[in-house]
Amino acid sequence: MQNHDCQIKIRNISVRKAYFLIFAYALSVIIAIIVYITGGTANVFTNFMYIPIAIVSVTNGIKHGVINAVTNALLMGILMSLEVSTDLMQDLFDWVIRMLIYSMIAFIIGYFVEQRNKEFQKNIDNEKEINEEQIAMIFALVKLSESRDNYLDMHIERVGSLCEFLACKLENVPQYSNYVSSNDYAEDILKASQLHDIGKVGVPDRILLKPGKLSAEEFDIMKKHTTIGANTLQEVKEKYPHNKFLDMAINIARFHHEKWDGTGYPQGVSGENIPLSARVMALVDVYDALRTKRVYKEAYSHAKSIEIIKEGEGRHFDPLITRVFLENENEFRNIYEKLVANEVNIQVS
């Protein structure tokens, strides 16, 4: 899915480059016409040719910039009179000098833009490397927390993949498309959703591992894992303020047990006051819990899980997210079952 997103981004960049290239050449023709109408290359309007040269050099690099420069030199030289009224043509030497100047301008602009882009990409790569180290440390803590509960084995990997899938499907929903399709949302929720229960590291074993139903007092303690997790991630965020996915992780950790009708915890917020990422997580978390065997219940079938989620539409879950989930339930099930099958293969091997 991430490879598919990368391919889309590369295709979009290529399309934008093509648009700028077409625009620049169209602008060159328009400027040539203006120069001709106003009397020839002896007038000041010739200097406007630097504009399309700069556009191509910045957006498409040195090679295309120089090609555009030579093309513009042809328009302003061999194919254009120095003075239209007298039909006086430019000297060949003057035309060659103009072409060299245009080409040098294109090369210089393109060179410095490419150097800046390389430096920018280097900084991004360095930041990404640092972020990946931070994420690895955080996930190590999550895995340590999850290892205390045998029934949560591989849970975080499953919810990560399922949240990513559901987020990608929300790109087709007008209400969410602009928000979800920007800023690597699907990639961020893949990572951030896996931190949703990090706060359980602060829940005592006697409660976390209790085989039966929790008492009211025990449940109150269990509910604190949402704020413990969010506060823990907030401390990490303060040390690494540029790690953007942590903002989403904090929201998911704090709000993933909130309900659409306001009856959830820890704050009892409702509707769209619940962050979108947490609303996605809420549905995915419940689906995975229903499909997983626990000490107090057997694993439910996909059909039974769907029935329960339908009952929670508009009460527990965002109705719109629920509808998108139901429209893609078969694909959702296939992803879940493939992940479970991979887990079995890993355990066997």
PyMOL commands that set and color helices and strands:
alter all, ss='L'
color gray80, all
select helices_A, chain A and resi 2-37+44-76+92-146+150-152+155-170+174-180+185-195+198-202+205-208+216-223+225-239+245-255+271-273+276-291+302-311+319-327+329-348
alter helices_A, ss='H'
color red, helices_A
select strands_A, chain A and resi 81-83+88-89
alter strands_A, ss='S'
color yellow, strands_A
deselect
rebuild
show_as cartoon
